[in-house]
Amino acid sequence: MRAIIPVAGFGSRLKPHTYSIPKVLLNVGGKPIIGHIIDKILGENINKATFVIGHLGEMIRDYVTDTYPELKADFVEQREMQGLGHAIYTAVPTFDEKEIFIILGDTIFDVDLKDVLRNKQTALGVKTVEDPSRFGVAVCENGRIVKLVEKPKTLVSKLALVGLYYISDAEKLVNALNELIRRDIRTKGELQLTDALQIMIESGEDIATFPVEGWYDCGKPETLLSTNQFILERDATGHNIKSVVINEPVFIAPSAVVKNSVIGPYATISEGCTITDSIIKNSIVGSGATVKCAMLDHSLIGNSSQVKGNYQRLNAGDSSEIEFF
């Protein structure tokens, strides 16, 4: 089986961080978002993956190849941002397995996929949400999807598509994508994967759903921080650092230097950080950053940034230098 992972998006809602680093390389819970996804697929014995790259794609390529040599990774570039359907269409030349598993690159998920993969039935991950207007949704009858609607204006279903798509026969999806492109079927101006899947349904393909309760979005600062909380609660290990009060759960990288500070709860301190005389909670501090004499809460501090001063709430991009008086 091959995983298809679209990671070409710019990450506009996470500016200024995404000016200098792809969204999927932002640290959450101690490693980049994409690292959590790769760990999951390798745990499901999926050892081939296609990454659809775009903005700062070489950084993604370098991270994946350096960190996961056991993964057979291919990289294709989506030169124009024309929607998720177009991104998957761009990856078609790498389809070398009958089964594929599509995973959106800005979502961390916690679900047991063994039954889904064992059933050999095309199925989409769904979760019940109160406001389905922000998502693609599935309308079901008798356990099967009869219609897919992208960001409906009126309520047709509360089953939101969460960005996990198991396709049991990739050729059928390829045929649907070809028809999508040939007929230039667009929703909200883009070539949507949901429209290609709808073509499959209309051609007689049975598509089921599977529940995904553990679905964690990393697309905005507030959701990135809430996902950080989940991962720290799930994976936290104990820390003991002289002159540092640690309120678990936290992640402190082995190469970080922390002195005379209070860390946590829910703080991620990345590789190469220097933290002195500070209080940090509910925050992510990027690689190589320096925080001195500061109190941070619900903050994102970019790589190599310097923060000195008093209590603030920040969203500071990479290589910033901020000093409070």
N, C-alpha and C positions, 0 to 999 in steps of 0.2 A: 504494500500500500504506500501511496505517496501523499504527503501533506502539501497543501497549497496555502501559502501564508502571504496575503497582500500587506505590504508595509511601505507603500509608496506615498502615503498621505503626508501633507506638510505638518499637520498638528497645530492648526491655527489657534485653537483654544488653549494651547499650552505655551504660547509666546510669553516671554522672550526666550524661553529655554530652547525652543525648537529652531531658533535662528542658527544655532551652532551644533545641534545634536539631533538626530532623528528621534521622534517621539518614542519609538520602541526601545531606544537605548537609555531612556530615563530610568534611574534607579528606583526600585520600589521593593521594600523588604529585603534589601541586601544584594540585589542583582538587577540587571536590566529587565524590562517587561518581557522582551523577546526570549530572555533566558528562561523565565518561568514557563513559557509556552513550549520551548524546545525540550525542557526537562519532562514536561507532561507527555509529549508525543513519543519521546524515547521510552518513557515508562510504559507506553502502550505498544511497544515493539514496532513503531513506525520509524524507520531509519532512513527514509528518503524524504526530501522536502524541497519545494520550489518557493523561493522568496521573490515576490514581485516588488522590486525596489524603484525608487524615484529620488526624492529629495535626500541628499547626503547618503545615497545608497552605498557608496564605497565603505563608509563607516560600518554599516550593517554587515556587508560582506566580510570585512576584516574581523569583526567581532565573532560572527558565526563560525568562520573557518578556523580562527585561532582557538576558540573556546570549545568547539564541538567537532574535533576531527573525526569522531566516529559517525557523524551524520553525513550522508551523501547529499550534499546541498547543491542546488542549481539556482542561478540568479538571472532573472529577466527584468528588463527595464520597461516600465510603463511611461512612455514619453509624454503622453497627454492624459490628464486626469479626467476621464470620461465616465467614471462610475465603477462600481464593483464588478459588474458584468464584463466591462472592458478589461479590468485587471485580470480576471480569470481567463478571459480569451487570450490575453497576452501570454499566459503561462501554458497554453495548450501544447506547444511544441515539446514540452518536457513530460507530457503525460505518457508514461511507459508502464503503467499498471492499470488493471481493470478497475480497481477501487481507488478512490481518492477521498481525502478528508480536508475540507476547506476550513481554515481557522482565521478569523480576523486578528490582525497583529496587535490591536490595542485592547484586547480583552483577555484577562486571566480567568480561567475557569477551574472549578473543582467539581468534577463529575466522573463517575466510573463509566468508562466507555466500552467495557468488555462486552456487555450484552448488545450494545448497539452494533459493534463490529462483528459480533458472532452471528447476528440475525441475517446479515447480507441483504437488508432491506433499506433502500434509500430513505434517510430520515434526517430531519432538521431539529436542532436543539431549540427549545422554546421555554419561556418563563412567563407566568401571568403577571401583568403590570397594570397599574391603575390608569396610566396615560399612554395608550398605545399609539398616539398620533406621532410620536418621535421615532417609531420603529417600523420595519416591515412586520406584518402580522400574518398568521395562518388561520384560515377559516376551515374548520374540520367537520366531517360527518362520518360517523361509524369508525372512528379511529384513523381516518385518512384525511389528508389535506385535499380540499376541493378548490381552494382559491388562495392565492397569495396577494396581499395588497401592500404596497410600499407607502408608509407614512399616511394612513387613511385620515381624511378630514372628518368623516363621520364614523361612529363606532360600529365596526363589523366583527371585531374579535379582540380579546385582551391577551391572546397568545403571541407575545413578541418573539421574533427571531433574534437569537442572542449571538449569532456569528459562528455557529458550528454546523457544518453541513457534511453529512456522510453520503457519498454518492457511490452506489454499488456497481454501476456500469458507466464508466467515464465517457464512453462513446456516445451515449444518449445525451449527456450534458454537452459534449462537443457539437453534436448536431443541433441542439437547441441554441447554443451560442452562435453558431453559424447563421441560423435563421434570424436571431436577434440582430446580428450585424447586417445581414442582407436586407432585412426589412426596416432597418434603422428604428427599431422600437425603443423609444425613450420614455422614461418617467422622470418628471422634474428636470428634463434636459439631459439626463444621463442614461447610459446603458446599464440597467440594473440586473443583478443576479436573480432577484426575485422574478423578473419577467422571463428570464431563460428557464427557470424552474417551472413557471406557469405554463410555458410551452411544452415542457415535458409532461406535465399533468394532463394537458389537453391532448397530448399524443397517446395517452393511455397509461402512463407511468404511475404506479402506486407509490405515494410518498407519505411516510408516517412522521410522527414527532417523537421526541424523547425529552423528558423534563430536565432542566438545568437550574437547580436552585443556587448553586455556587457560581455566580456570574458577577465578575468584578470589572467594572469599566475603568479605564485609565486615560480617558480622553480629556478631562478637565482637571484643574488643580484640586478642587474639592473631592472629586471621585478618585484621583490618584492618591490622595491622603487617606481616604477611607479604605482603599484597597491595601495601602501600606499597613493600616491597622489590622486588617484581616490576616495578611501574610505573617505579620509579627506574632499575632496570637496563635497562629497555626504552627509556626516554625521556631519560635523563640527558644533560645538556650540561655543558661545562666551566665552572667558576667560578674567579674570581681576585679575592680581596678582601684588601686590605692588613691585616696583623696577624692574619689568620685562616688556620689550617691546615684545608684541606678534603680529606677522604678520600671521593672519589667512590665510588658515585653519591649525589648529594644533590639536593634542590630547595630553592633559596633565592629567595623572591619578591623582585622588584626593589625593592619598598618596605620590605623588612626592613633593619634596621640591626644588623650583626653586628661585634663588636669583640673582639680579644684572646681568641679562642675556637678550639676544635677542633670542627669539624662533620663528622659522618659517621663511618663509612658509614651509608647508609640513613636519613638524616634529612630530614624535610620541615619547612621553616621558612616559615610562611605570611605573607600580606600584613600589613604593619604591625607585625611582631614587633621586639622589641629584645632582642638576645642579647649579654651582656657577660661576659667572664671565666668562660666555661663550657665544658663538654665535653658534646656531645649526639650520641648515635648511636642507631640503631634506634628512632627516636622520631618523633612528629608533634607539632609545636607549632602550635596554632591561631592564627587571626588576632588581631592586637593584643596577643598575650601578651608578657610580660616575663620573661626568665630571666636571673638574675644570680648569679654565684659558685656555680654548681650543676653537678653531674655527673648526666646523665640517660641511662638506657639502658632500652629496651623500655617507653617511657612515652608516654602520651597527655595532652597539656596543652590544656585547653579554651580557647576564645576569651576574650581579655581577662583571662586569669589572670596572676597574679604568683607566680613561684617564686624563692626566694632561699635559699641554704644549701648543703648538702652532698649527696653522692651518695645518691639514693633511687630507688625505682621507684614511679611515680605513675599514677593514673587520676583526674585532677582535672577536674571539670566546669567549664563556662563561668563566668566572673566569680569564680572562686575566688581567694583570696589566701593563699599558703602560705609560711611562713618557717621555716627550720631553724636551730637554734642548736647 
